[in-house]
Amino acid sequence: MYVLIATQVAFCFFVLFLAGLFSTTLNRLSKRPLGFSPARVLTLETTARQAQSPVVWEQLADQLRATQGVESVALSRWPLLKGITTNGFVSVNGAPPGPVLAYFLNVSPGWLGTMKLSLLDGRDLGPNDVAPGYALVNEAFARQYFEGENPVGKTFSRTNGSFQVVGLVKDAPYRNLREPTLPFAYVPLRTVDSAGALEPMRNSTFVVRTTREDAAALAPVLRAALMRARPDFRVSDLRTQQALVDAQTVRERLLAMLAAFFAAVAVLLAAIGLYGVLDYSVLQRRREIGIRLAIGSQGSGIARLVAGEALAAVVVGSAVGLGLGLASGYYIGMLAVPMLAILGSSVVAALAPVLRAIRIDPIAMLRAE
């Protein structure tokens, strides 16, 4: 019987440990510094029926800026944390391309300000900058390719041309929150071909910072304004930047909720099981307890008699669970919560049977015998 209690406690400890692990992961992802401000930002991923010059896209951005409730508008090929990427190997100082991929995002002038992404040194992209030609790079890019030196004024190359670094930007997550910060370059939205002509674009994203706390309330207004200006443009996806951030932790949030639910059920079942065992033990040992009380046994002695073996089984089960947790390599601080939860529920479960045993009337018990 007590072996079963120990096994149940060990399993309960394991479930509680998993719940704590998932909750910790969710907390770390939720509190990861973004480097930009997602609040009050809408992203309108837009597709044109036919590819249009970047100039046309910029004219549409100007029209959206005139909408009431809009603070600023910029363009990017896709939103941050959308999961879409483009990358390539780069070379510095004429050396062969390195083995580490660099990641790229085409953005318009003012995109940094709209996203409130800090420019640490240098300047922002200008209206006449094109790609290839100029770029902003993040701190991870500077560490990876320029040995941590200030990259402003330096150049790098990739297959489609050479870029001069005009600004250093604060690190920000690109694809998702789970991976470390990637070497990242922001290049102009205006891209030219080998002849120097602007390349048309069929897809781009309007990044709109609103003056309203509830940015989503402005979504239908912006969609309608875009359709009025260019009926051949279609908004394929419209979300707040905060929604894109929150989507990064959906899996962890669901796992944490499920683990917490099953952990609560496991603790409840363990407590009910322990209570049942102790209550049955008191019922079976009433005569023994009555005799001990009649000859002068103290309440503490009766409590040890009733609950000692069961609580010892709880301790053994907890020790097994603790050993499994330590073997997994996680900090002991994460194991304190399941340990305290199990011991606390065990004490509560044992309280009623122990009190019942202590309150047995030895005279009435012996007369009944």
C-alpha positions as CSV (number, residue, x, y, z in Angstrom):
1,M,0.0,0.0,0.0
2,Y,2.7,2.4,1.0
3,V,4.7,1.5,-2.2
4,L,1.7,2.6,-4.2
5,I,1.7,5.9,-2.3
6,A,5.3,6.5,-3.0
7,T,4.8,5.7,-6.7
8,Q,1.9,8.0,-6.9
9,V,3.8,10.8,-5.2
10,A,6.8,10.3,-7.6
11,F,4.5,10.6,-10.6
12,C,2.8,13.6,-9.1
13,F,6.2,15.2,-8.5
14,F,7.1,14.6,-12.2
15,V,3.9,16.2,-13.5
16,L,4.4,19.2,-11.2
17,F,8.0,19.5,-12.4
18,L,6.8,19.5,-16.1
19,A,4.2,22.1,-15.3
20,G,6.8,24.3,-13.7
21,L,9.2,23.8,-16.6
22,F,6.6,24.8,-19.2
23,S,5.6,27.8,-17.1
24,T,9.2,28.9,-16.8
25,T,9.7,28.5,-20.6
26,L,6.6,30.6,-21.3
27,N,7.7,33.3,-18.8
28,R,11.2,33.5,-20.3
29,L,9.8,33.8,-23.9
30,S,7.2,36.4,-22.8
31,K,9.9,38.5,-21.1
32,R,12.5,38.3,-23.8
33,P,13.6,41.8,-24.8
34,L,12.2,42.6,-28.3
35,G,14.3,45.6,-29.1
36,F,11.2,47.2,-30.7
37,S,7.7,48.3,-29.5
38,P,4.8,46.1,-30.8
39,A,2.2,48.2,-29.1
40,R,-0.2,50.1,-31.4
41,V,1.3,48.7,-34.6
42,L,-0.7,47.1,-37.4
43,T,0.8,45.1,-40.2
44,L,-1.1,45.0,-43.5
45,E,0.4,42.3,-45.8
46,T,-0.6,43.4,-49.2
47,T,-0.6,41.9,-52.7
48,A,-0.9,43.7,-56.0
49,R,-2.6,42.2,-59.0
50,Q,0.5,43.0,-61.0
51,A,4.0,43.9,-59.7
52,Q,4.3,47.6,-59.1
53,S,7.3,49.9,-58.7
54,P,8.4,50.7,-55.1
55,V,7.4,54.3,-55.9
56,V,3.8,53.2,-56.2
57,W,3.9,51.4,-52.8
58,E,5.5,54.5,-51.2
59,Q,2.7,56.7,-52.6
60,L,0.1,54.4,-51.0
61,A,2.0,54.7,-47.7
62,D,1.7,58.5,-48.0
63,Q,-2.1,58.1,-48.5
64,L,-2.4,55.9,-45.4
65,R,-0.5,58.5,-43.4
66,A,-3.3,60.9,-44.0
67,T,-5.8,58.6,-42.3
68,Q,-7.1,59.8,-38.9
69,G,-5.6,57.8,-36.1
70,V,-2.3,57.0,-37.9
71,E,0.9,58.2,-36.4
72,S,3.4,56.8,-38.9
73,V,3.6,54.4,-41.8
74,A,6.5,52.4,-43.3
75,L,7.0,49.5,-45.6
76,S,8.8,46.2,-45.2
77,R,8.8,43.0,-47.3
78,W,7.1,41.1,-44.4
79,P,6.6,41.7,-40.7
80,L,9.0,40.8,-38.0
81,L,8.2,37.4,-36.4
82,K,6.1,36.3,-39.3
83,G,8.5,33.4,-39.8
84,I,9.4,34.4,-43.4
85,T,13.1,34.8,-44.1
86,T,15.7,35.5,-46.7
87,N,19.3,34.8,-46.1
88,G,22.7,34.4,-47.7
89,F,26.4,34.1,-47.1
90,V,28.3,37.3,-46.9
91,S,32.0,38.2,-47.3
92,V,34.0,41.0,-45.7
93,N,37.1,42.7,-47.0
94,G,37.2,40.5,-50.1
95,A,37.5,37.3,-48.2
96,P,35.5,34.2,-49.2
97,P,31.9,34.0,-47.8
98,G,31.8,32.8,-44.3
99,P,29.9,29.7,-43.1
100,V,27.4,31.6,-41.0
101,L,24.2,32.8,-42.8
102,A,23.2,36.4,-42.6
103,Y,19.5,37.4,-42.7
104,F,18.0,40.3,-44.6
105,L,14.8,42.4,-44.7
106,N,13.9,45.1,-47.1
107,V,12.5,48.2,-45.4
108,S,11.6,51.7,-46.3
109,P,13.0,54.9,-44.8
110,G,11.3,55.5,-41.4
111,W,10.7,51.9,-40.7
112,L,13.0,52.0,-37.7
113,G,11.0,54.9,-36.2
114,T,7.7,53.2,-36.9
115,M,8.8,50.1,-35.1
116,K,10.7,52.2,-32.5
117,L,13.8,50.1,-33.1
118,S,16.8,52.0,-31.7
119,L,19.5,53.3,-34.1
120,L,22.7,53.0,-32.1
121,D,25.1,54.7,-34.5
122,G,25.1,56.1,-38.0
123,R,22.0,57.1,-39.9
124,D,18.7,55.6,-41.1
125,L,18.2,54.6,-44.7
126,G,17.4,57.6,-46.9
127,P,14.8,57.9,-49.7
128,N,17.5,57.7,-52.4
129,D,19.2,54.6,-50.9
130,V,18.9,51.4,-53.0
131,A,19.9,47.8,-52.6
132,P,22.5,46.7,-53.3
133,G,24.3,49.7,-52.1
134,Y,23.4,50.5,-48.5
135,A,22.4,48.6,-45.3
136,L,21.7,48.8,-41.6
137,V,23.0,46.0,-39.5
138,N,22.3,44.7,-36.0
139,E,24.7,44.1,-33.2
140,A,24.8,40.4,-33.9
141,F,25.9,41.1,-37.5
142,A,28.6,43.4,-36.2
143,R,29.8,40.7,-33.7
144,Q,29.8,38.0,-36.4
145,Y,31.3,39.7,-39.3
146,F,33.2,42.7,-37.9
147,E,34.6,41.2,-34.7
148,G,32.4,43.5,-32.6
149,E,33.9,46.7,-34.0
150,N,31.7,49.6,-35.1
151,P,30.5,48.5,-38.6
152,V,29.4,52.0,-39.7
153,G,31.3,52.9,-42.9
154,K,32.4,49.3,-43.5
155,T,31.3,47.2,-46.4
156,F,30.2,43.6,-47.0
157,S,29.2,41.7,-50.1
158,R,26.7,39.0,-51.0
159,T,25.8,37.4,-54.4
160,N,23.7,40.3,-55.6
161,G,26.2,43.1,-54.8
162,S,28.1,45.1,-52.3
163,F,26.6,47.0,-49.3
164,Q,28.0,49.9,-47.3
165,V,26.9,49.9,-43.6
166,V,25.3,53.3,-42.8
167,G,23.8,52.4,-39.4
168,L,24.0,50.1,-36.4
169,V,20.7,48.9,-35.1
170,K,19.7,47.3,-31.8
171,D,19.2,43.5,-31.8
172,A,15.7,42.3,-32.4
173,P,14.2,38.8,-33.0
174,Y,13.6,38.1,-36.7
175,R,12.0,34.7,-37.2
176,N,10.9,33.6,-33.8
177,L,11.5,34.1,-30.1
178,R,13.0,30.7,-29.4
179,E,16.2,31.1,-31.4
180,P,19.2,33.4,-30.5
181,T,19.5,36.7,-32.2
182,L,20.5,36.3,-35.8
183,P,23.1,38.4,-37.8
184,F,20.6,40.7,-39.5
185,A,20.8,43.4,-42.2
186,Y,18.0,45.8,-43.1
187,V,18.4,46.8,-46.8
188,P,16.4,49.4,-48.8
189,L,13.0,48.5,-50.1
190,R,14.1,50.0,-53.4
191,T,16.0,47.2,-55.2
192,V,17.7,47.8,-58.5
193,D,18.7,45.2,-61.2
194,S,22.0,44.9,-62.9
195,A,21.0,47.8,-65.3
196,G,20.2,50.1,-62.3
197,A,16.4,50.0,-62.9
198,L,14.0,49.7,-59.9
199,E,12.6,46.2,-59.6
200,P,8.8,46.1,-59.2
201,M,7.2,44.4,-56.2
202,R,4.0,42.3,-56.1
203,N,4.0,41.8,-52.3
204,S,4.9,44.1,-49.4
205,T,3.7,45.0,-45.9
206,F,2.4,48.3,-44.7
207,V,3.6,48.8,-41.1
208,V,1.3,51.3,-39.4
209,R,1.8,52.8,-35.9
210,T,-1.5,54.2,-34.7
211,T,-2.3,56.8,-32.1
212,R,-4.9,54.4,-30.5
213,E,-4.2,51.9,-27.8
214,D,-6.5,49.5,-29.6
215,A,-4.7,49.4,-32.9
216,A,-7.0,46.6,-34.2
217,A,-10.0,49.1,-34.2
218,L,-8.3,51.0,-37.0
219,A,-7.9,47.9,-39.2
220,P,-11.1,48.1,-41.2
221,V,-10.5,51.8,-41.8
222,L,-7.0,51.2,-43.2
223,R,-8.2,48.3,-45.3
224,A,-11.0,50.4,-46.8
225,A,-8.6,53.3,-47.4
226,L,-6.2,51.1,-49.3
227,M,-8.9,49.6,-51.4
228,R,-10.2,53.1,-52.3
229,A,-6.8,54.2,-53.3
230,R,-5.9,51.1,-55.4
231,P,-8.6,48.6,-56.0
232,D,-6.0,46.3,-57.6
233,F,-4.3,45.9,-54.3
234,R,-5.6,43.3,-51.8
235,V,-4.8,43.0,-48.1
236,S,-4.0,39.3,-47.7
237,D,-3.3,39.4,-43.9
238,L,-3.9,42.1,-41.4
239,R,-2.7,41.7,-37.8
240,T,-1.3,43.7,-35.0
241,Q,2.4,43.3,-34.3
242,Q,1.5,42.3,-30.8
243,A,-0.6,39.4,-32.1
244,L,2.5,38.2,-34.1
245,V,4.5,38.4,-30.9
246,D,1.8,36.5,-28.9
247,A,1.6,33.8,-31.6
248,Q,5.2,32.9,-30.8
249,T,4.2,31.6,-27.4
250,V,0.9,29.8,-28.2
251,R,2.5,26.4,-28.0
252,E,4.2,27.1,-24.7
253,R,1.0,28.8,-23.3
254,L,-1.2,25.7,-24.2
255,L,1.4,23.3,-22.8
256,A,1.7,25.3,-19.6
257,M,-2.1,25.4,-19.1
258,L,-2.5,21.6,-19.8
259,A,0.5,20.8,-17.5
260,A,-1.0,23.0,-14.7
261,F,-4.4,21.3,-15.1
262,F,-2.9,17.8,-14.9
263,A,-0.6,18.8,-12.1
264,A,-3.6,20.0,-10.1
265,V,-5.5,16.8,-10.8
266,A,-2.4,14.7,-9.8
267,V,-2.0,16.6,-6.5
268,L,-5.7,16.2,-5.8
269,L,-5.7,12.5,-6.5
270,A,-2.6,12.0,-4.4
271,A,-4.1,13.9,-1.5
272,I,-7.4,11.9,-1.8
273,G,-5.5,8.6,-1.9
274,L,-3.4,9.5,1.1
275,Y,-6.5,10.6,3.0
276,G,-8.2,7.3,2.2
277,V,-5.3,5.2,3.3
278,L,-4.9,7.0,6.6
279,D,-8.6,7.1,7.3
280,Y,-8.8,3.4,6.7
281,S,-5.7,2.8,8.9
282,V,-7.3,4.8,11.8
283,L,-10.5,2.7,11.4
284,Q,-8.6,-0.6,11.5
285,R,-6.4,0.4,14.5
286,R,-9.1,2.0,16.7
287,R,-8.6,-0.5,19.5
288,E,-4.8,-0.1,19.5
289,I,-5.1,3.6,19.5
290,G,-7.6,3.5,22.3
291,I,-5.3,1.3,24.5
292,R,-2.4,3.6,23.8
293,L,-4.4,6.7,24.8
294,A,-5.6,4.8,27.9
295,I,-2.1,4.1,29.1
296,G,-1.1,7.7,28.6
297,S,0.2,8.1,25.0
298,Q,0.5,11.7,23.9
299,G,-1.1,13.2,20.8
300,S,2.2,13.5,19.0
301,G,2.9,9.8,19.5
302,I,-0.5,8.9,18.1
303,A,0.1,11.2,15.1
304,R,3.4,9.5,14.4
305,L,1.7,6.1,14.7
306,V,-1.1,7.0,12.3
307,A,0.8,9.1,9.7
308,G,4.4,8.2,10.1
309,E,4.7,5.4,7.6
310,A,2.5,7.2,5.0
311,L,4.4,10.4,5.3
312,A,7.6,8.4,5.0
313,A,6.3,7.0,1.8
314,V,5.6,10.5,0.6
315,V,9.1,11.6,1.4
316,V,10.5,8.6,-0.5
317,G,8.4,9.3,-3.5
318,S,9.4,13.0,-3.4
319,A,13.0,12.0,-3.2
320,V,12.6,9.8,-6.3
321,G,11.0,12.6,-8.1
322,L,13.7,15.0,-6.9
323,G,16.3,12.6,-8.2
324,L,14.7,12.5,-11.6
325,G,14.5,16.3,-11.7
326,L,18.2,16.7,-10.8
327,A,19.1,14.0,-13.4
328,S,17.5,16.1,-16.1
329,G,20.0,18.9,-15.4
330,Y,17.6,21.7,-14.3
331,Y,18.2,24.1,-11.5
332,I,17.1,22.9,-8.1
333,G,15.1,26.0,-7.6
334,M,12.6,24.7,-10.2
335,L,12.2,21.5,-8.1
336,A,11.3,23.4,-4.9
337,V,7.7,24.1,-6.0
338,P,6.7,20.5,-6.7
339,M,8.3,19.4,-3.5
340,L,6.5,22.0,-1.4
341,A,3.2,21.3,-3.2
342,I,3.4,17.6,-2.5
343,L,4.4,17.9,1.1
344,G,1.8,20.6,1.7
345,S,-1.0,18.5,0.2
346,S,0.2,15.5,2.1
347,V,0.0,17.3,5.4
348,V,-3.5,18.6,4.6
349,A,-4.6,15.1,3.7
350,A,-3.2,13.6,6.8
351,L,-4.6,16.2,9.2
352,A,-8.2,14.9,9.4
353,P,-7.3,11.2,10.0
354,V,-4.7,12.2,12.6
355,L,-7.2,14.5,14.4
356,R,-9.8,11.7,14.4
357,A,-7.3,9.3,15.9
358,I,-6.3,11.7,18.6
359,R,-9.9,12.4,19.6
360,I,-10.8,8.7,20.0
361,D,-12.3,8.2,23.5
362,P,-10.3,5.3,25.0
363,I,-13.0,4.5,27.6
364,A,-15.8,4.3,25.0
365,M,-13.6,2.3,22.7
366,L,-12.6,-0.3,25.4
367,R,-16.3,-0.6,26.5
368,A,-17.2,-1.3,22.9
369,E,-14.6,-4.0,22.7
